[in-house]
Amino acid sequence: MALVTVDLPRPEIIACVDSRDLLSLEDAELDPVTGLPRQLRAFVVLKDPKVVVVPYFFSDEECSQLIHLAQGGWNPSMVGQATNSSEEDYGKGNLENALAPTRTSWSCMLRYAQTTVVERLEHRLANLAGLSLEQFERMNMVRYAPGELFDEHHDGKFRPMTIFVYLNDLDEKEEAGDTYFPVLGMSFRPRRGTAVMWSNITAEGASEDSRMLHSGRAPSTGIKYGVNCFFNVSNMRNMVPVGPDYDPADAAVVSVSELGGGEKSDTPKLVAFRLFRDPNVLAVPGFLTQEEVDYFLSSIPMTASATSSGTDTLHLFELEETPMVHSVEARLATTAGLGLEFLAPLRVVSCASERGDCNRGCGPKSVYICLSDQDEVFFYRLGLRLQLSRGDALMWPNVDWSTEKPVEDLRTIRVHQPNAIGIDAFFHDAAIREQQKARKFMTEEEAAAVTAPR
């Protein structure tokens, strides 16, 4: 995305589009199983340029899962200039982007097919856009706390189509927080599950359509969540070929704690065992001391409980929150062979036990540390069952870089035994820790305390 200045006439009267006026909840006839309308309806709210609104395009449950997947992965949003030749840099997170006062929101890039829900939505979005799934960029989650915004910008001619989906409602009295197209004289009210679709190029396809300049205006109260769904002129969605799933009875079984002799120590020993070569799955027995395990378990609120069949965050630590957290973060970075600045905040989670529900993380490399007395992690596309005890750690890639292009590796998706508790962590595509520290992240509680100006 780039900030641009467009010298085109701007209407004085603004048309405010509310998808609930286009299709009420009663008329949508939501299916009780899917939470979606029995028949999706697309409304053309402007013919030239064509702008389409699809109410209830995502279900409430789908919206909630996307917001949940971004927990611990929010980074300060940046602005920059992208070109057709930037596909490789884009995939590696090496765009010439920078923090700017014109964009103060927060962003999180999900991985392709991060869960079965994400994969299902990717296909639905491609069908709506009428473009190939390969052109779809990774979902770009955005979060606007009170006062946070994205000034007027254009998504770029290298992205022929944009679909923006709102993931939550704002307060009914909220008059801000809309998506505003100044040249079109149109404003879109955030409504959970509603998709707004537009083309970024002219009908001839040769140039950028400057009329599609838009801004994300700051909410005055509450937090606005949404997801940018961009389609690129180039193929972006590259996947490692995946074979059939293994039956647990046919999988190899490895006891990770026995690799380290079965003894727990007060001093963590960084001895990594390679359990699979391609992809590179590592195990570190006794990665945490018993004192550290108890510390992380004590962070779980008494009222915390799993709320879905997927990975649920029970506690999210701030970066370097305490000396013990910082020590574990540094140890993870050393084991991964990556700088500490790539590591996302640590999360204590309840783990998913159903295939497709387990969050594989937003970054190219993931880590799991067992906090339960016992857990079994089943990589069902590798045929690998790993038995873990308290403090044992696993590390694996989500992306294959062997071709110097990012290729998503879904061979490392996994499931856990029921009721398992652990630390989930991942490493970002780029070094972002200093950027995260440079801008204040407003929590849900802090946002709820903000009152609208009178």
N, C-alpha and C positions, 0 to 999 in steps of 0.2 A: 504494500500500500504506500502511496506517496501523497504528500500534501501538495495541492495544486491551487492555482488561482485561475478562475474562469470568468471572463468578462462577457456574460450573457445576461439578458434581462431577467429579472426576478419578480414573480407576481407578488402583489401586495396582499392578496387574499390567500390564505393557506387552507387547503383541504385536509382535514384530520380524518384518517382512516382507522376505524376500530373494527377489527375482524368479528367482534361479537354482534355488531350491527349487520354484518353481512350474513352471519349464520349463528343463530342462538344455540345454546347448549341443548335445548329441547329439540330443536329442528335437526341437530347434528346426528341424533340417534346413535349414540356411542355403543359399541359392542361391549358387553360386560366382561368379556374375556380379554380382548386386546386393548380396550380403552380407546379405540379409534372409531371414527365414524364408519358405519357399514359401507358407505361410499364417500370417498374424499371428493370435495368440490373445490375447484379452482375458480377464483373470481378475477377477471381482468379489470383492474381499477383504472388503468390508463392504457390506451392503444398505441400511442406513439410519443415516446418510446414505450414499449410494452412492459407493464409492471403487473405482476400476478400475486394474489394473496390466497393462501390455502389455510383456512382455519383448522385447528385440531390436527395438524400434520404429524406432530409427535404426540404420543399419549403422555398423561401426567407421569406415569411410571418411567417412561423413557427419558423425559426431561429431568426427573429426579436423579436417575442413574448418571446422566452426563455430568450434572453438577457434582455428584459424589466422586466421580472418577477424577475430577480436577483437584480434589483436596490434596494439599501438599505440593501441587504442581504449578501454582500461580506465579507468574513472573511479571514484572512491570512491562506493559505494552510499549512497543517501540515503533518508530516510523522510519521509512527508508525508501529507496528507489530500486525497483526490480525490473529486469528485462528478460526477453526470451532466452538469452544465453545463461541465465542464472539458475537453471534447473538444478545443476549439481550443487551449487552453493546453497540453494534453498534447502535441499535435502539434508545438507550437513549443518544447517543453521548458521552459515557464514555470510549472510547478507550484510551489506553495509548499513545496518540499522543502528539507531541510537535513541536514547531517552530524549524526550522533548516535552516542553510544557503544553504543546498542542495535542498531546495524547497522554492522558494520565490514568487510564484504565489499567486492568491487569488481564493477562492472557495465559492460556495453557493449550499447548498442542497435544491432542490425543494421538495415539498410535492407530494405524490402520487395524481394523478388526480387533480392537483392544479387548472387547468382549463380544459375545454373540449379538447383543443389543446394538453395539456400535456398527458391527458388520451389516446387520439388517437395515439400519438407518442409511448407511452408505449406499446400499442398493436402491432404497426408496428415493433418495435424493437424486441419484443418477437417472432414475426413471422419470422423475419430475422434470429434470433439466433437459431430458432428451439427448444426453451426451454419454460417452462411454465411461464406465467405472474407472478405467485407467487414467482418465484426465482429472479425476477427483483428488484434490489436495487433502492432506490430513485435516481433520476437524479442528478449527481454531476457536477454542472457547474464550469468551470475554466476560469480564466482571466489572461492573460500574457501581462503585459505592457513591454515597452522596457527594456531589461536587466533582466527581470524576467524569471525564469526557473524551471524545475524539473529534477534533475540529474537522472542518470540511476537507474531504479527501476523495480520491478516486481509486477504485480497486485495481485499475490498470488494464491495458488492452491485451496483455498476455493472459488475462483471465476473462474469457468470453462470457462467463455466466457467474453470477453470485446468487446464493440462496442464504438469507439470514433467518434463523429460527429463534424466536424468543422462548426462554426456558422457564420464566416465572411471570406472575402478575405483579404489578406495583399496586400500591394503595389506590382505591377508587378515587380518592381526592387528589392524587398526584397528577399534576399537569405537565411535569417535565419528564425527562428520561426517554423521550421519543427518538425515533430515527427520522431525520429531517432532510428532505431533498429540496434545497432552496431554489434551484432553477425550475423544477417541476411544480413548485408550490404545493408540495405534499408532505404530510407528516404521518408516521405510523405509530400507533399506541402499542406498547408492549403487552402482548397477551400470550399466556403460556401455551406452547405448542404451535403457535401460528408461524407460518413460513411466508416470507416476502421474497419474490424472485424477480431479478432484472438482468438485462444484458448490459455489459460494459463496453460493447463495441457497436459501431453503426451497422445498419442493415447490410451494407456492402462487406462488412467484416474487415475492412482495411485499416480503420483508424478508431481511436478512442472516442466514445460518445461522451462529450463533456457535459451533457445534460444530466448525467448520472452522478454528479458530484453530490455527496451526502455527508452527514455528520451524526455522531452518536451523542445526543445532548445529555447533560448530567442530570441524574435524578436528584430531587431535593431531599427525599427521605427514602430509606430502604435501599436494597441492592438489586440491580438489574443484572440478570444472567442471560446470555445468548450464545449462539454459536455461528461463526462465519463458515460457510460451506462454499469453497471456491472451486471452479473448474478451470483448469489450465489449458493452454494451447498444446502443451506437451504431455506425454504420458508420465504420470507421477507415481502411480500406485504399482510398485514392483514387489512381487512376492516370491519367496523361496518355495519351490514345489513341495507339496506335503503329501505323504503317503497315507495309507489307512491307519485308523486308530488301533492301538493294541488292546487286547483284553488283559485285565490285571493278572490273570493266571499265567499268561505267556510272557510277562515282563520280568526283567532282571531285578532282583531285590538286593539293596545295599544298606547295611546298617552304618550310618555315618559316625555315630559315637564310637563304634568298634574300630573304625579306621584310626582313631586317636588312642587306642588302647582301652577305651571304655572308662577312663578316669577323668574326673573334672578337677580343674586346678583353680587356685585363687589368682593365678597369673595367666591371662589368655595366651595361647600359643598359636601363632599364625602359620599353620602348616596346611597348605591347600592341596587337596587331592583332585586330580582330573578324573571325572567319572564318565565323560563323553567328550570325544575330540571334536566332532562337527555336528552340532554346535558345541562350543566349549562350556561344559557344565562343571563347575567347581564346587567342592564341599570343604568346609573348614570345621572340624570337630571342636567343640568347646570354645567357640569364637567369643562368647561372653562368659564372664565369671558368674557364679551363682549370686553374688551381691548385685551385679549389674542386671541379671534377670529379674531379681526381686524389685529392683528400683523401677524398671520399666513396667512391670506388672502393677506396681503401686500407683502408677499414673492413671490407671483406668478408673473413671468415676464410678461410684457405687451404683448410679442409675444407668450406666451405659449398658447397652445390649444390642445384639444384631437386629437390624431392621429390614433386612432383605436376604435373598438367597445368595447374593454376591459378596464381594469383599467389603466389609464394613469398617470404617475408621472409628476406633474407640477413643483414641487420643492422638492429637497432632502436636508434635514438639516444634518449638521455634528453633531456628538455626542457632547452634551453639548455646542452647538455652541454659545449660548448666555445665560445669566441668566434666561430669560423667558423660553427658550427651555429646559434648565436643570430642571427648576421648574416643568414643565409639565411632563418631563420624570420621575422625582422622584414620582410625583403624580400617574402616570400610574403604576409604579412598586408597589407602596403601595396598590393600588386598586386590582392589579392582585395577590398580595401575593407572588410576585417573586422579586428577587434582581434586582437592576438597571443594573447589569452586564449582564443580559440576554436580555435586551431590544435592538432591532435594531434601527437604525436611523429613525426619523420621516419623513414621506413623505406626502406632500399635493398632493391630487390626484383628478382627475375627475373619477367618479364611473361608472361602467358598468351597463347597464340597460337591457341587454339580458342574459338569463339563460345560464350558463356555461362559460361566459366571465369574471366574476368577480374574481379577484385575491384574494384567501383566505389566502395568506401569506405563507412564508416559514417555520414558526415556529409552535409549538404546541398550542399556544394561540394567538388570534388576537384581535385587538382593532380598533374601528372606532369612530371618533368624527366628528359630523356634523358641517360644516362651512357655509353651505347654510342657507337661511332663513328657508327653510323647506326641508325635505327629508323623504322618506318612504323606509325602508329596509324590504324586503320580504324574510324571510327564508321559501322557498317554500316546503321544505321537513319536516318542523316542523309545517306548517300551522300558521305562526306567521307574522303579518304585524305590524311593529313598526314605528310610526310617530315621527320624530325627529325635533327639532328646533335648532337654533344656539347654539353650546356649549354642546349639549347632547352627551353622549358617550354610546357605546355598547361594550361588551366584551364576547368572547365565545371561546370554545376549538376547535381545529382542530384534536386533538388526544385524544383517550380514554385510560387512564392509569389504569382502574379499575382491569385489569388482570395482572398488572405489566409488560405487554408487550405493546409496542406502537401499537395501532390499529387506523388507519385513520378513522376519523369521517366526512363523507361527508354529514351528515344531516345538517351541519351548513353552507352550501353554500348558497349564497344569490344573490339578485339583488337590485338595487337602482332605484329611479325614474330618468328620463332623466335629464342630465345636473347637477347632484348633485356634490358638491365639499366637500371634507372632509379630515381629517387626517387619514392615514392608518398606522398602526403600528403592529408589532408582536414581540413575545418573542422567542429567539432562544432555541434550545434543550439544550444547554450548556452555561455556563458563558464565554462569549468571548470578553467582552468590553475591558479588559486590553490588550488582544492579538491584538485587532484592533488598539489600541493606540500605540502598540509597533512597528508597521511597517507602513511606509508611503504609503498611497494609492495614486497612480498616476491617476489624472483625465484624461478624454478624451482630454481636452485642453492642459494639460501638456505633454501628450504623443504625440500629434500632433506637438508640438514644438521641439521634439527630432529629430535630423538629423542623418542619417546613417554615421558611421565612414568611412573616405576615405582611 
